[in-house]
Amino acid sequence: MHPMSGFVNGQTGDAPAGSVPNDVLIVADKAFRSRLFLGTGKYASNRIMAEALAASGTELVTVSVRYMNVEAPEQESLLDYIDRSRYHLLPNTAGATTVKQAVRMAHLAREVTGTHWIKLEVVGDSRTLWPDTAMTVEATRILVEDGFVVLPYTSPDLVAALRLEEAGAAAVMPLGSPIGTGQGLLDWVGITRIIERVSVPVVVDAGLGAPSHAAQAMELGAAAVLINTAIAQARDPVLMAHAMRQGVEAGRAAYLAGRMRPRQEASPSSPTEGIIRERAPRATQVRENTGAELG
């Protein structure tokens, strides 16, 4: 069946407006209709964050373990503003710089939230927040053995992605550009290689700053994108969340539709047959004109 079958006036059944019907993303044991995942940091207030989540249509939300008030669960935390019946929670290990730290944070998150899902981050450079892929692979292997569904943040390096898949990652999450920069897809070729080679979903994470960046990632064939700063620090986060939703949906639909093959030379879009051409001047008229010029 064509993916757009039954698509009328932007809606069909229970599918979100503007989405492609029956196009479901499967990650481990969960199914998602929205391919836009959202972070929860850097918002001016928790209220604005909650409104942005709703506007985005997201179904998966990531939260740093550091914002969970693990040591004082009775106090208010970010988790109080996330409707767990509406959003699947994906705790993350942001701030971890060693395998031991990341593993410990993952276990704390599971104790607090009850979820066995974890977004794994092990940073190797504090200035660029570039992931340490070797430690990420090691931590992935440990956490998978401990029963976690691991979605690791990684570089746009094919070999690292392959090793993460071998270690049991449920998805791989290559960065578009350094976290919080909004520079878009700096190595789209590397991300394309990963998409073509791994069998698990590829989620482009970090550095996407505009809906066009999200659309580009989806056009390449990414399964989803994860966005935080571009929405949280927009002048109107709620409106930007809606715009990102549209960018993701447009990019995904374009990927499914199959774009035209680029060409080196122009190709007319109108038929070349049947063009009205000027008639050649009759011989008598040519002689008359020539005679007039000689006279």
Backbone as CSV, one residue per row, in Angstrom:
resi,resn,N_x,N_y,N_z,CA_x,CA_y,CA_z,C_x,C_y,C_z
1,MET,0.849,-1.202,0.000,0.000,0.000,0.000,0.875,1.239,0.000
2,HIS,0.505,2.235,-0.822,1.248,3.491,-0.849,1.146,4.164,0.513
3,PRO,2.270,4.714,1.051,2.240,5.289,2.401,1.277,6.443,2.560
4,MET,0.859,7.076,1.454,-0.053,8.208,1.561,-1.510,7.805,1.333
5,SER,-1.781,6.497,1.156,-3.157,6.052,0.936,-4.047,6.455,2.111
6,GLY,-5.222,6.989,1.805,-6.151,7.386,2.855,-5.849,8.742,3.454
7,PHE,-4.882,9.458,2.893,-4.491,10.756,3.430,-5.414,11.821,2.862
8,VAL,-6.299,12.365,3.691,-7.282,13.343,3.235,-7.223,14.573,4.118
9,ASN,-7.002,15.723,3.496,-6.972,16.996,4.234,-6.005,16.970,5.406
10,GLY,-4.888,16.260,5.213,-3.853,16.283,6.243,-4.116,15.365,7.418
11,GLN,-5.216,14.600,7.387,-5.513,13.765,8.542,-6.029,12.408,8.086
12,THR,-5.783,11.396,8.881,-6.354,10.082,8.647,-6.369,9.327,9.960
13,GLY,-7.515,8.819,10.352,-7.616,8.061,11.601,-7.061,8.838,12.775
14,ASP,-6.187,8.161,13.543,-5.598,8.774,14.720,-4.219,9.344,14.461
15,ALA,-3.771,9.331,13.188,-2.437,9.827,12.878,-2.360,11.319,13.127
16,PRO,-1.250,11.827,13.659,-1.095,13.255,13.867,-1.242,14.009,12.558
17,ALA,-1.822,15.216,12.610,-2.012,16.013,11.401,-0.677,16.198,10.687
18,GLY,-0.693,15.964,9.387,0.510,16.162,8.587,1.452,14.983,8.566
19,SER,1.202,13.935,9.328,2.082,12.777,9.354,1.681,11.806,8.254
20,VAL,2.556,10.828,8.012,2.282,9.824,6.996,1.572,8.645,7.662
21,PRO,0.380,8.283,7.220,-0.368,7.196,7.847,0.404,5.878,7.814
22,ASN,0.245,5.100,8.867,0.830,3.760,8.955,2.351,3.751,8.935
23,ASP,2.972,4.884,9.121,4.433,4.957,9.140,4.878,4.993,10.593
24,VAL,5.140,3.822,11.150,5.447,3.703,12.572,6.916,3.372,12.756
25,LEU,7.548,4.039,13.701,8.944,3.782,14.037,8.987,2.800,15.211
26,ILE,9.713,1.705,15.040,9.869,0.719,16.094,11.293,0.819,16.651
27,VAL,11.391,1.069,17.951,12.675,1.058,18.644,12.543,0.080,19.807
28,ALA,13.311,-0.993,19.748,13.249,-2.030,20.789,11.806,-2.510,20.952
29,ASP,11.217,-2.271,22.130,9.877,-2.776,22.403,8.804,-1.694,22.331
30,LYS,9.115,-0.565,21.689,8.165,0.543,21.621,7.913,0.966,20.179
31,ALA,6.685,1.430,19.922,6.307,1.951,18.612,5.997,3.445,18.752
32,PHE,6.481,4.229,17.812,6.285,5.680,17.839,5.736,6.149,16.498
33,ARG,4.720,7.005,16.556,4.223,7.634,15.337,4.976,8.919,15.056
34,SER,5.351,9.622,16.092,6.147,10.837,15.916,7.620,10.477,15.813
35,ARG,8.307,11.092,14.870,9.735,10.870,14.684,10.555,12.061,15.181
36,LEU,9.926,12.872,15.984,10.601,14.002,16.626,10.706,13.708,18.118
37,PHE,11.922,13.502,18.601,12.183,13.305,20.023,12.673,14.623,20.601
38,LEU,12.306,14.910,21.840,12.645,16.210,22.429,13.425,16.092,23.729
39,GLY,14.351,17.046,23.907,15.030,17.214,25.178,14.274,18.203,26.036
40,THR,14.656,18.292,27.300,13.884,19.106,28.244,14.706,20.185,28.946
41,GLY,15.945,20.379,28.555,16.786,21.375,29.209,16.689,22.752,28.562
42,LYS,17.165,23.760,29.294,17.376,25.123,28.790,16.108,25.942,28.564
43,TYR,14.950,25.440,28.948,13.726,26.228,28.798,13.660,27.300,29.874
44,ALA,12.986,28.402,29.559,12.853,29.494,30.518,12.019,29.076,31.727
45,SER,11.108,28.145,31.527,10.297,27.644,32.636,9.780,26.257,32.291
46,ASN,9.395,25.519,33.299,8.839,24.190,33.068,7.492,24.263,32.353
47,ARG,6.765,25.345,32.583,5.472,25.516,31.906,5.668,25.636,30.401
48,ILE,6.644,26.462,29.990,6.916,26.621,28.554,7.386,25.297,27.956
49,MET,8.190,24.574,28.733,8.651,23.276,28.259,7.464,22.355,27.980
50,ALA,6.514,22.304,28.909,5.359,21.430,28.752,4.534,21.828,27.525
51,GLU,4.394,23.119,27.288,3.647,23.586,26.125,4.378,23.239,24.828
52,ALA,5.689,23.330,24.841,6.474,22.990,23.652,6.382,21.505,23.347
53,LEU,6.429,20.674,24.372,6.292,19.234,24.163,4.963,18.928,23.478
54,ALA,3.907,19.562,23.944,2.590,19.319,23.372,2.531,19.776,21.915
55,ALA,3.114,20.945,21.624,3.070,21.488,20.265,3.881,20.650,19.289
56,SER,4.899,19.986,19.780,5.788,19.214,18.905,5.180,17.896,18.441
57,GLY,4.205,17.400,19.188,3.637,16.097,18.872,4.537,14.938,19.258
58,THR,5.588,15.213,20.019,6.534,14.165,20.379,5.893,13.097,21.253
59,GLU,6.497,11.920,21.229,6.062,10.833,22.093,7.209,10.310,22.949
60,LEU,8.393,10.870,22.768,9.552,10.449,23.550,10.312,11.680,24.023
61,VAL,10.564,11.726,25.325,11.195,12.890,25.944,12.410,12.429,26.748
62,THR,13.525,13.107,26.551,14.725,12.747,27.295,14.984,13.746,28.419
63,VAL,15.409,13.229,29.569,15.650,14.037,30.762,16.986,13.641,31.363
64,SER,17.780,14.630,31.718,19.057,14.347,32.357,18.843,13.792,33.756
65,VAL,19.607,12.782,34.085,19.533,12.205,35.432,19.804,13.278,36.483
66,ARG,20.630,14.245,36.154,20.988,15.298,37.112,19.817,16.194,37.481
67,TYR,18.747,16.190,36.669,17.586,17.024,36.948,16.464,16.269,37.655
68,MET,16.748,15.073,38.124,15.686,14.241,38.687,15.587,14.300,40.203
69,ASN,16.430,15.069,40.849,16.433,15.125,42.314,16.495,13.723,42.909
70,VAL,17.468,12.967,42.427,17.608,11.580,42.852,17.768,11.471,44.366
71,GLU,18.495,12.414,44.978,18.760,12.346,46.410,17.640,12.928,47.256
72,ALA,16.708,13.650,46.603,15.577,14.224,47.340,14.309,14.091,46.500
73,PRO,13.843,12.879,46.293,12.703,12.648,45.398,11.413,13.329,45.842
74,GLU,11.336,13.731,47.095,10.122,14.395,47.570,10.038,15.844,47.091
75,GLN,11.149,16.402,46.644,11.166,17.768,46.152,10.715,17.828,44.692
76,GLU,10.261,19.023,44.279,9.801,19.204,42.899,10.954,19.003,41.927
77,SER,10.657,18.348,40.806,11.671,18.147,39.779,11.036,18.276,38.403
78,LEU,11.868,18.224,37.407,11.405,18.312,36.025,10.392,17.218,35.700
79,LEU,10.546,16.075,36.329,9.662,14.952,36.048,8.209,15.264,36.390
80,ASP,7.993,16.209,37.312,6.633,16.562,37.707,5.859,17.234,36.575
81,TYR,6.561,17.724,35.573,5.924,18.451,34.474,5.832,17.617,33.197
82,ILE,6.179,16.345,33.295,6.129,15.461,32.130,5.043,14.415,32.346
83,ASP,4.056,14.417,31.485,2.926,13.496,31.586,3.385,12.119,31.104
84,ARG,3.616,11.218,32.051,4.150,9.904,31.703,3.132,9.052,30.932
85,SER,1.881,9.411,30.981,0.881,8.679,30.202,0.889,9.111,28.741
86,ARG,1.522,10.233,28.486,1.560,10.798,27.132,2.927,10.645,26.477
87,TYR,3.980,10.714,27.287,5.338,10.679,26.757,6.118,9.503,27.337
88,HIS,6.862,8.824,26.469,7.777,7.794,26.934,9.043,8.482,27.422
89,LEU,9.501,8.128,28.598,10.641,8.803,29.213,11.951,8.120,28.820
90,LEU,12.914,8.948,28.436,14.244,8.458,28.098,15.268,9.225,28.936
91,PRO,15.619,8.715,30.116,16.659,9.374,30.917,17.985,9.365,30.158
92,ASN,18.823,10.361,30.428,20.128,10.382,29.773,21.239,10.592,30.796
93,THR,22.429,10.197,30.395,23.586,10.265,31.296,24.464,11.474,30.994
94,ALA,23.859,12.572,30.576,24.615,13.786,30.259,25.517,14.179,31.425
95,GLY,26.753,14.492,31.122,27.713,14.866,32.151,28.689,13.758,32.491
96,ALA,28.375,12.529,32.092,29.280,11.415,32.365,30.519,11.520,31.485
97,THR,31.676,11.263,32.090,32.931,11.302,31.345,33.694,9.989,31.435
98,THR,33.138,9.032,32.167,33.751,7.703,32.278,32.666,6.648,32.160
99,VAL,33.091,5.433,31.871,32.146,4.321,31.788,31.468,4.110,33.132
100,LYS,32.241,4.168,34.202,31.698,3.938,35.543,30.615,4.954,35.881
101,GLN,30.861,6.241,35.575,29.864,7.279,35.839,28.580,7.017,35.051
102,ALA,28.717,6.715,33.777,27.550,6.516,32.921,26.716,5.334,33.399
103,VAL,27.363,4.248,33.748,26.652,3.057,34.213,25.925,3.352,35.529
104,ARG,26.594,4.044,36.432,25.969,4.381,37.713,24.748,5.286,37.503
105,MET,24.867,6.285,36.620,23.753,7.190,36.352,22.579,6.449,35.732
106,ALA,22.862,5.497,34.885,21.793,4.721,34.256,21.024,3.924,35.305
107,HIS,21.741,3.310,36.223,21.076,2.529,37.269,20.272,3.426,38.208
108,LEU,20.770,4.606,38.525,20.017,5.548,39.350,18.729,5.966,38.647
109,ALA,18.837,6.215,37.342,17.655,6.618,36.583,16.600,5.521,36.586
110,ARG,17.031,4.280,36.459,16.076,3.176,36.470,15.392,3.052,37.826
111,GLU,16.129,3.287,38.894,15.545,3.223,40.230,14.495,4.307,40.433
112,VAL,14.773,5.503,39.914,13.872,6.633,40.132,12.650,6.581,39.224
113,THR,12.855,6.215,37.961,11.770,6.307,36.980,11.088,4.975,36.690
114,GLY,11.785,3.883,36.933,11.216,2.586,36.626,11.398,2.157,35.183
115,THR,11.995,3.011,34.358,12.203,2.652,32.959,13.579,2.023,32.762
116,HIS,13.646,1.068,31.834,14.920,0.438,31.523,15.541,1.028,30.256
117,TRP,14.956,2.126,29.783,15.509,2.832,28.628,16.529,3.858,29.106
118,ILE,17.594,4.025,28.349,18.603,5.021,28.708,19.250,5.595,27.446
119,LYS,19.368,6.911,27.425,20.168,7.564,26.392,21.574,7.691,26.963
120,LEU,22.496,6.987,26.363,23.853,6.929,26.890,24.718,8.030,26.301
121,GLU,25.314,8.827,27.191,26.266,9.861,26.779,27.529,9.718,27.622
122,VAL,28.656,9.566,26.935,29.954,9.583,27.602,30.823,10.561,26.825
123,VAL,31.046,11.719,27.406,31.754,12.793,26.708,33.263,12.648,26.877
124,GLY,33.980,12.815,25.774,35.433,12.690,25.815,36.168,14.008,25.808
125,ASP,35.460,15.096,25.432,36.087,16.418,25.390,35.106,17.446,25.922
126,SER,35.484,18.125,26.994,34.567,19.050,27.668,34.291,20.314,26.862
127,ARG,35.176,20.655,25.956,34.990,21.888,25.178,33.990,21.690,24.038
128,THR,34.101,20.595,23.316,33.207,20.337,22.184,32.065,19.402,22.552
129,LEU,32.143,18.789,23.743,31.172,17.770,24.172,31.112,16.611,23.176
130,TRP,32.259,16.353,22.556,32.345,15.261,21.589,32.345,13.929,22.339
131,PRO,31.588,12.957,21.863,31.513,11.685,22.580,32.804,10.874,22.484
132,ASP,33.111,10.163,23.548,34.217,9.216,23.541,33.631,7.897,23.064
133,THR,33.866,7.568,21.810,33.190,6.410,21.226,33.657,5.084,21.829
134,ALA,34.934,4.988,22.182,35.435,3.740,22.764,34.741,3.462,24.096
135,MET,34.671,4.480,24.964,33.999,4.291,26.241,32.497,4.097,26.064
136,THR,31.919,4.743,25.042,30.491,4.580,24.777,30.165,3.144,24.383
137,VAL,31.022,2.545,23.567,30.822,1.146,23.171,30.915,0.236,24.397
138,GLU,31.906,0.478,25.242,32.076,-0.342,26.444,30.880,-0.215,27.382
139,ALA,30.435,1.025,27.603,29.295,1.238,28.492,28.015,0.640,27.906
140,THR,27.868,0.706,26.603,26.704,0.100,25.944,26.656,-1.391,26.216
141,ARG,27.781,-2.053,26.056,27.845,-3.497,26.265,27.459,-3.857,27.713
142,ILE,27.960,-3.084,28.674,27.662,-3.348,30.081,26.177,-3.151,30.374
143,LEU,25.621,-2.041,29.879,24.233,-1.722,30.183,23.267,-2.682,29.497
144,VAL,23.596,-3.112,28.292,22.749,-4.105,27.622,22.723,-5.394,28.432
145,GLU,23.866,-5.808,28.943,23.926,-7.006,29.790,23.133,-6.825,31.074
146,ASP,23.007,-5.551,31.520,22.246,-5.265,32.739,20.754,-5.083,32.468
147,GLY,20.330,-5.312,31.218,18.911,-5.270,30.906,18.375,-3.941,30.425
148,PHE,19.238,-3.024,30.033,18.799,-1.713,29.544,18.566,-1.733,28.035
149,VAL,17.653,-0.873,27.600,17.526,-0.530,26.185,18.375,0.723,25.995
150,VAL,19.465,0.599,25.256,20.471,1.655,25.187,20.409,2.380,23.848
151,LEU,20.282,3.701,23.911,20.345,4.559,22.735,21.563,5.465,22.915
152,PRO,22.705,5.109,22.336,23.937,5.857,22.585,24.144,7.046,21.645
153,TYR,24.564,8.134,22.235,24.990,9.336,21.509,26.404,9.097,21.012
154,THR,26.623,9.320,19.709,27.922,9.006,19.140,28.317,10.036,18.093
155,SER,29.502,9.885,17.561,29.972,10.751,16.480,29.466,10.211,15.146
156,PRO,29.551,10.995,14.068,29.106,10.498,12.760,30.166,9.612,12.114
157,ASP,30.641,8.640,12.873,31.693,7.732,12.428,31.093,6.352,12.192
158,LEU,31.255,5.831,11.001,30.632,4.561,10.643,31.102,3.411,11.527
159,VAL,32.407,3.303,11.741,32.933,2.184,12.518,32.384,2.216,13.949
160,ALA,32.315,3.402,14.540,31.762,3.517,15.893,30.310,3.049,15.912
161,ALA,29.536,3.427,14.905,28.134,3.019,14.843,28.015,1.500,14.714
162,LEU,28.866,0.893,13.896,28.840,-0.558,13.736,29.183,-1.267,15.045
163,ARG,30.168,-0.730,15.770,30.552,-1.342,17.049,29.436,-1.207,18.084
164,LEU,28.741,-0.083,18.051,27.626,0.106,18.984,26.495,-0.873,18.682
165,GLU,26.223,-1.079,17.412,25.198,-2.053,17.040,25.607,-3.446,17.502
166,GLU,26.875,-3.800,17.311,27.370,-5.107,17.754,27.264,-5.259,19.269
167,ALA,27.407,-4.130,19.999,27.328,-4.168,21.465,25.899,-4.289,21.969
168,GLY,24.919,-4.164,21.064,23.522,-4.345,21.457,22.688,-3.084,21.521
169,ALA,23.193,-1.958,20.998,22.421,-0.714,21.022,21.102,-0.896,20.270
170,ALA,20.025,-0.338,20.818,18.711,-0.417,20.184,18.566,0.591,19.059
171,ALA,19.406,1.614,19.072,19.474,2.636,18.034,20.833,3.293,18.172
172,VAL,21.265,4.002,17.146,22.475,4.811,17.271,22.105,6.259,17.001
173,MET,22.771,7.168,17.724,22.396,8.579,17.668,23.602,9.449,17.318
174,PRO,23.972,9.511,16.035,25.103,10.351,15.647,24.748,11.834,15.724
175,LEU,25.721,12.639,16.102,25.494,14.075,16.209,25.487,14.726,14.831
176,GLY,24.635,15.743,14.688,24.649,16.533,13.460,25.788,17.527,13.495
177,SER,25.974,18.139,14.651,27.086,19.044,14.949,27.156,19.115,16.472
178,PRO,28.199,19.746,17.027,28.322,19.754,18.490,27.066,20.247,19.210
179,ILE,26.824,19.684,20.374,25.632,19.974,21.170,25.444,21.477,21.373
180,GLY,24.240,21.944,21.090,23.885,23.327,21.361,24.375,24.349,20.363
181,THR,25.023,23.918,19.269,25.590,24.888,18.320,24.603,25.338,17.255
182,GLY,23.630,24.497,16.918,22.659,24.858,15.885,23.255,24.945,14.492
183,GLN,24.364,24.254,14.263,25.056,24.348,12.978,24.511,23.382,11.927
184,GLY,23.609,22.510,12.307,23.036,21.595,11.335,23.903,20.379,11.087
185,LEU,23.757,19.793,9.908,24.473,18.559,9.563,25.832,18.899,8.949
186,LEU,26.857,18.921,9.775,28.191,19.254,9.280,28.807,18.089,8.513
187,ASP,28.433,16.867,8.834,28.968,15.688,8.145,27.812,14.806,7.696
188,TRP,27.042,15.320,6.752,25.886,14.565,6.289,26.296,13.309,5.529
189,VAL,27.482,13.323,4.943,27.962,12.132,4.250,28.219,11.007,5.248
190,GLY,28.852,11.346,6.384,29.103,10.347,7.411,27.812,9.767,7.963
191,ILE,26.820,10.627,8.181,25.534,10.157,8.693,24.843,9.262,7.665
192,THR,24.964,9.624,6.400,24.379,8.795,5.342,25.009,7.410,5.330
193,ARG,26.318,7.342,5.509,26.990,6.034,5.553,26.426,5.169,6.685
194,ILE,26.224,5.791,7.836,25.687,5.053,8.983,24.286,4.537,8.671
195,ILE,23.443,5.391,8.110,22.071,5.007,7.771,22.072,3.819,6.812
196,GLU,22.998,3.822,5.872,23.040,2.761,4.866,23.561,1.436,5.414
197,ARG,24.332,1.482,6.498,25.025,0.270,6.947,24.439,-0.403,8.187
198,VAL,23.910,0.356,9.125,23.411,-0.290,10.346,21.965,-0.716,10.155
199,SER,21.547,-1.709,10.921,20.179,-2.215,10.801,19.254,-1.648,11.867
200,VAL,19.807,-0.996,12.897,18.978,-0.383,13.932,18.628,1.046,13.508
201,PRO,17.592,1.642,14.103,17.233,3.012,13.745,18.377,3.998,14.008
202,VAL,18.489,4.983,13.135,19.483,6.048,13.277,18.738,7.334,13.634
203,VAL,19.062,7.887,14.796,18.423,9.108,15.284,19.473,10.215,15.296
204,VAL,19.299,11.234,14.475,20.261,12.330,14.447,20.044,13.191,15.676
205,ASP,21.101,13.362,16.447,21.006,14.001,17.756,22.050,15.098,17.869
206,ALA,21.639,16.265,18.305,22.540,17.387,18.622,22.874,18.240,17.408
207,GLY,22.845,19.555,17.633,23.313,20.511,16.643,22.308,20.953,15.610
208,LEU,21.107,20.388,15.608,20.102,20.819,14.635,19.486,22.126,15.125
209,GLY,19.546,23.159,14.279,19.132,24.482,14.739,17.895,25.042,14.078
210,ALA,17.412,24.399,13.020,16.276,24.931,12.271,15.446,23.783,11.703
211,PRO,14.179,24.044,11.393,13.360,22.994,10.787,13.961,22.437,9.501
212,SER,14.675,23.274,8.749,15.312,22.788,7.519,16.379,21.745,7.826
213,HIS,17.077,21.893,8.960,18.061,20.887,9.365,17.367,19.559,9.665
214,ALA,16.245,19.639,10.369,15.496,18.426,10.695,14.985,17.760,9.426
215,ALA,14.478,18.565,8.496,13.982,18.015,7.233,15.106,17.339,6.465
216,GLN,16.285,17.959,6.442,17.418,17.376,5.724,17.797,16.017,6.307
217,ALA,17.848,15.935,7.632,18.188,14.665,8.274,17.183,13.578,7.903
218,MET,15.916,13.926,7.888,14.890,12.950,7.548,14.944,12.576,6.072
219,GLU,15.262,13.530,5.219,15.384,13.244,3.789,16.513,12.255,3.517
220,LEU,17.558,12.287,4.338,18.672,11.352,4.181,18.273,9.927,4.539
221,GLY,17.181,9.792,5.286,16.730,8.469,5.702,16.863,8.199,7.182
222,ALA,17.166,9.231,7.976,17.211,9.049,9.426,15.842,8.598,9.919
223,ALA,15.840,7.766,10.954,14.583,7.272,11.506,13.870,8.342,12.330
224,ALA,14.662,9.233,12.942,14.099,10.283,13.792,15.194,11.302,14.075
225,VAL,14.812,12.401,14.717,15.772,13.386,15.191,15.450,13.721,16.640
226,LEU,16.467,14.115,17.383,16.273,14.572,18.760,16.732,16.024,18.841
227,ILE,15.852,16.883,19.321,16.123,18.326,19.339,15.829,18.892,20.723
228,ASN,16.688,19.804,21.171,16.473,20.475,22.450,16.719,21.976,22.337
229,THR,17.977,22.378,22.210,18.349,23.792,22.282,17.625,24.647,21.251
230,ALA,17.486,24.155,20.028,16.873,24.946,18.964,15.444,25.341,19.299
231,ILE,14.757,24.521,20.068,13.401,24.838,20.488,13.415,25.646,21.775
232,ALA,14.171,25.171,22.760,14.169,25.808,24.080,14.647,27.252,24.036
233,GLN,15.578,27.576,23.147,16.153,28.914,23.109,15.641,29.756,21.948
234,ALA,14.612,29.287,21.269,13.963,30.109,20.245,13.221,31.254,20.914
235,ARG,12.947,32.311,20.172,12.199,33.434,20.735,10.809,32.978,21.171
236,ASP,10.219,32.066,20.409,8.927,31.477,20.754,9.088,29.955,20.712
237,PRO,9.439,29.330,21.825,9.696,27.891,21.823,8.504,27.050,21.365
238,VAL,7.315,27.448,21.731,6.131,26.664,21.368,5.926,26.686,19.853
239,LEU,6.065,27.858,19.255,5.924,27.963,17.803,7.045,27.206,17.095
240,MET,8.259,27.278,17.633,9.371,26.556,17.020,9.171,25.051,17.123
241,ALA,8.602,24.592,18.229,8.318,23.164,18.366,7.362,22.698,17.272
242,HIS,6.372,23.534,16.993,5.425,23.209,15.914,6.141,23.206,14.566
243,ALA,7.031,24.173,14.353,7.777,24.250,13.091,8.686,23.038,12.911
244,MET,9.335,22.611,13.991,10.191,21.419,13.917,9.363,20.177,13.589
245,ARG,8.187,20.109,14.144,7.287,18.987,13.836,7.003,18.945,12.339
246,GLN,6.710,20.099,11.757,6.414,20.146,10.334,7.649,19.807,9.495
247,GLY,8.824,20.270,9.941,10.050,19.955,9.222,10.316,18.461,9.190
248,VAL,10.142,17.807,10.325,10.352,16.359,10.413,9.360,15.626,9.522
249,GLU,8.106,16.028,9.586,7.079,15.347,8.799,7.314,15.548,7.304
250,ALA,7.721,16.763,6.900,7.985,17.025,5.483,9.184,16.216,5.003
251,GLY,10.243,16.183,5.804,11.428,15.430,5.418,11.156,13.943,5.303
252,ARG,10.383,13.411,6.231,10.054,11.982,6.192,9.202,11.656,4.964
253,ALA,8.207,12.498,4.686,7.355,12.270,3.521,8.173,12.344,2.231
254,ALA,9.125,13.281,2.172,9.975,13.409,0.986,10.833,12.167,0.801
255,TYR,11.362,11.632,1.913,12.179,10.413,1.826,11.352,9.249,1.300
256,LEU,10.136,9.094,1.805,9.270,8.007,1.368,8.830,8.195,-0.086
257,ALA,8.629,9.448,-0.484,8.202,9.729,-1.851,9.309,9.418,-2.858
258,GLY,10.560,9.593,-2.461,11.683,9.341,-3.356,11.970,10.553,-4.224
259,ARG,13.033,11.258,-3.892,13.335,12.490,-4.635,13.875,12.168,-6.030
260,MET,13.760,13.124,-6.923,14.297,12.954,-8.268,15.818,12.837,-8.228
261,ARG,16.386,12.217,-9.248,17.834,12.090,-9.327,18.428,13.387,-9.868
262,PRO,19.402,13.979,-9.198,20.022,15.218,-9.695,20.684,15.000,-11.059
263,ARG,20.651,16.016,-11.889,21.251,15.960,-13.214,22.284,17.079,-13.360
264,GLN,23.227,16.881,-14.258,24.249,17.894,-14.519,23.762,18.955,-15.498
265,GLU,22.796,18.604,-16.345,22.313,19.534,-17.360,20.814,19.738,-17.215
266,ALA,20.355,20.854,-17.786,18.931,21.181,-17.697,18.094,20.182,-18.484
267,SER,16.888,19.974,-18.007,15.936,19.106,-18.681,14.598,19.825,-18.698
268,PRO,14.066,20.152,-19.888,12.839,20.959,-19.951,11.673,20.266,-19.264
269,SER,10.884,21.047,-18.538,9.732,20.489,-17.837,8.496,20.467,-18.720
270,SER,8.548,21.193,-19.846,7.433,21.200,-20.802,7.813,20.375,-22.018
271,PRO,6.851,19.772,-22.715,7.172,18.951,-23.882,7.810,19.773,-24.995
272,THR,8.745,19.159,-25.702,9.395,19.854,-26.825,8.661,19.600,-28.137
273,GLU,7.772,18.589,-28.145,6.986,18.331,-29.345,5.825,19.311,-29.427
274,GLY,5.449,19.656,-30.657,4.276,20.498,-30.868,4.523,21.980,-30.651
275,ILE,5.779,22.398,-30.552,6.076,23.818,-30.382,5.764,24.564,-31.675
276,ILE,5.106,25.683,-31.578,4.801,26.504,-32.761,6.076,27.206,-33.195
277,ARG,6.476,26.928,-34.403,7.716,27.519,-34.923,7.397,28.529,-36.023
278,GLU,8.266,29.509,-36.214,8.069,30.500,-37.269,8.249,29.850,-38.639
279,ARG,7.406,30.256,-39.564,7.535,29.737,-40.919,8.713,30.401,-41.637
280,ALA,9.372,29.623,-42.495,10.442,30.204,-43.317,9.806,31.144,-44.341
281,PRO,10.397,32.300,-44.611,9.822,33.247,-45.586,9.743,32.611,-46.975
282,ARG,8.636,32.903,-47.677,8.471,32.355,-49.009,9.520,32.922,-49.961
283,ALA,9.847,32.168,-51.002,10.914,32.571,-51.933,10.597,33.884,-52.612
284,THR,9.312,34.111,-52.998,8.952,35.354,-53.695,9.159,36.555,-52.788
285,GLN,8.836,36.367,-51.501,8.997,37.464,-50.559,10.465,37.783,-50.373
286,VAL,11.313,36.732,-50.351,12.745,36.957,-50.215,13.279,37.732,-51.391
287,ARG,12.802,37.382,-52.625,13.292,38.091,-53.821,12.860,39.537,-53.801
288,GLU,11.600,39.780,-53.354,11.107,41.155,-53.306,11.927,42.001,-52.339
289,ASN,12.208,41.413,-51.159,12.976,42.151,-50.158,14.381,42.402,-50.650
290,THR,14.953,41.402,-51.309,16.313,41.575,-51.828,16.366,42.631,-52.895
291,GLY,15.325,42.625,-53.779,15.286,43.637,-54.847,15.140,45.031,-54.294
292,ALA,14.350,45.136,-53.224,14.157,46.457,-52.636,15.465,46.988,-52.061
293,GLU,16.231,46.078,-51.503,17.500,46.517,-50.911,18.473,46.963,-51.992
294,LEU,18.463,46.276,-53.184,19.370,46.621,-54.270,18.958,47.945,-54.904
295,GLY,17.651,48.184,-54.969,17.190,49.435,-55.575,17.520,50.600,-54.706
